Amino acid sequence: MTVRLPDEHGRLRTYEPRTELLAPTPGAPLVSRTVFSAAHVVADPYADTTPDAPAAVDWDATLAFRRHLWSHGLGVAEAMDTAQRGMGLDWAGAAELIRRSAAEAKAVGGRIACGVGTDQIASGTLAEVRAAYEEQLALVEESGAQAILMASRALAAAAQSPDDYLEVYGHLLRQAAEPVILHWLGPMFDPALEGYWGSADLDAATGTFLEVVAAHPDKVDGVKISLLDARREVDLRRRLPHGVRCYTGDDFHYPELIAGDEQGFSHALLGIFDPLGPLAAEAVRVLDTGNTEGFRALLDPTVELSRHLFQAPTRFYKTGVVFLAWLAGHQNHFAMVGGLQSARSLPHFARAYELADGLGLFPDPKLAEERMRTLLHLYGVTP
């Protein structure tokens, strides 16, 4: 059987899907790298809602997906931008997500870290931004999860200089109960974060970021870098204080950054590991044996899919992630909070399906094919 898929010019081409059933199984715990997958949320498709209304979440399906990631040895990075934080999921929804996921992690023994931001306010003074961070930090710590201090749109708008970032982050790190992960999200993921750390010059911004870390190395477990710039990440990780990890958030260059070089390597906190979970875990287990070539052989072929999902406008990568979760059978519908299922085109979905199928990401390729055909039919593509 073949499927007719539209290309980027709207022309239909023929694709022959895989047919073999795939059954990835859990393996030994990951050893050589600490690996988090940022996880998406599953919308409630029966909720009578609108794109600008509070998110309606299918909690059972959302938590089931987290159990899927934990079963393969991955940690879950919760309530991050992959969960549509600030793009359909407000603070009230994120708080509930954190509580539920942290409780589930405790029940199954899964590793979890949760995003701490300021999205309960749209804007404010530095004091108000700090208070918003404090409220979220308290909730995450009370839940028993590790905190990830996320970049803040409100802080980007309120800060007048690098010193403002040093003051706000220094205050938060001094009061954090346990070491946190600092998250630097670039403007390609969120345009409102342009000039974060007090400068649009990335060299100057990096200097301020490292100054925050150097002043509180005992309170920083690691830093998550999402700039899609491998050279800059390598340079930054070499300048980190001893014992502070670098978690790559680079969805374009992750195999080489995780593999590392003679001077070090990156751990991982990646949105692309949402659809790649079992394969990514298998690759890291190969790396655990010291087989870097085998690791790269498994993970390098996934980069084309990742670059496709994260193509500009990069912030809409969540649509492709949820689309693949639907095709893979992790949820029974392709609806998203905020109506974000409309954020990518049919040719984009078609190419994502083709690349994911070619990688063997679908446990049941026939189900994925049937669902792809359903989508094509809805768009008017006839067999």
Disulfide bonds with the S-S distance in Angstrom:
none
